[in-house]
Amino acid sequence: MGIYNGFKWISSADFEPKVHTITLDRKVVNGIHFKGGSILGTARDSLIKNGKIDTEKVNNVKKAMEIMDIGYLVTTGGDDTAFSASIISKEIKNFYVAHVPKTIDNDLPLPGEMPTFGFQTARELGTDLLKNLLEDARTTGRWYFVVAMGRSAGHLALGMGIAAGATLTIIPEQFGHGKTTLKSVCDIIEGSMLKRKLQGMDWGIGVIAEGVAYKFGDFAQLEKVLGRPIPKDPHGHPRLAAVPLGDLLKREIENRCAARDKKITIVTKDIGYELRCADPISFDIEYTRELGYGAVDFLLGDDYKADFKEAGAMISMLEGNLNPIPFHQIMDPDSGKKTIRLVNTYSYNYKVARAFMTLLEPNELNDPTLLSKLSSITKMDENTFKKNCANIPKIEMIFQRKKRRRRGEEKRGRGEKKKGGRKGRGMRRRGEPKWPNQTR
């Protein structure tokens, strides 16, 4: 049985089984694995109201399940849908729920760096679009500022940027847990543009994750800058699509260029919605079948205990095996919501990504020759230019600190190996699941 539009109808008193459901027989599902989108549709309806569980909606879901005599529910979606699924699992007794992670944001905490389904397809199409824009930038001698979807994490922006060879990619994670400013982000972009010009290329693409806007601090202040309110979705998140991040960056860079009589053409573009319903690549075709089969296997099979099933789980694959993750193990203890998987800026993957970007690092300003050339382009004296660039985030220091820390660990570890080696208490073999699948 398929239910239309997520929790929209089953959490409503207006739910009608004959209208809001469809029997998923072979004729209906034949060939849908080749297609994007969803034959059931989607919705953003939440089971949360004013920061608390909406008991009326939860009770409506319970009534709907009882009317249809359904004891098992499989949900698909991102962090908000996963949170709603965990609520149902907790609030309705003797009812089993499995959640299949689906979001192009890739921000659900799956083990083994496994992506959420849909991410690789979105990245593939996004990369093709960026390649076309990069060629257009080269041909016309202009810059593109591309804002990529990704409310909480920069996986999509970085994934597209790496594959397409974007000039630079800016993600919220590179600013750590702190805040940043529009000026600081523009400092990074301008530094890249200046260094690019010294390389003989006065054109390029800057990819910016939309979640960078969250790093600007209080949204009330951002609304003041925009001169209008920013709408929110049913889950209470500001609609970042309503924040013209690309235009804000463009305006600031254009003003800086105008101050030194520099003419520049900047085109802004948002990429996100056009990636969500693309026909899946082979990876996602196979992956979704494994996840769907795994969800049913978890709910109806004999490999998992009844109390584990009743607690509910998010379905994942790890090293080719089914690995259900209990809802309570992926909850953030502070917010009570699902933990968000962020881009790991300590990883080697991010180090490589940074290495292939054109970025002006603060330590490069100690090179007298480079400093002289850069200050000449901006029509500033060297001291003024160096002062203006003093606040460019020192992202490369992350790797240096991590490297020193690792060296320290190695030094302390010599001669201190626990009895039993890698099998010591609290140790985990390489490749073992982060979360046990709790099989019988």
Secondary structure, DSSP 8 states (H G I E B T S, - for coil): -EETTTHHHHTSTT--HHHHEE---HHHHTTGGG--S-TT------SEETTEE-HHHHHHHHHHHHHTT--EEEEEESHHHHHHHHHHHHHSTT-EEEEEEB-TT--S--GGG---BTHHHHHHHHHHHHHHHHHHHHHHT-EEEEEE--SS--HHHHHHHHHHT-SEEE-GGGGTTS---HHHHHHHHHHHHHHHHHTT---EEEEEEGGGGGGG--HHHHHHHHTS---B-TTS-B-GGGS-HHHHHHHHHHHHHHHTT----EEEEEESHHHHTS---HHHHHHHHHHHHHHHHHHHSSSB-HHHHHH-EE--EETTEE--EEGGGGB-TTTSSB------TTSHHHHHHHHTS----GGGGG-HHHHHHHHHHHT--HHHHHHHTTTS--THHHHHHHHHHHHHHHHHHTT---TTGGGSTT---TT--SS---B-
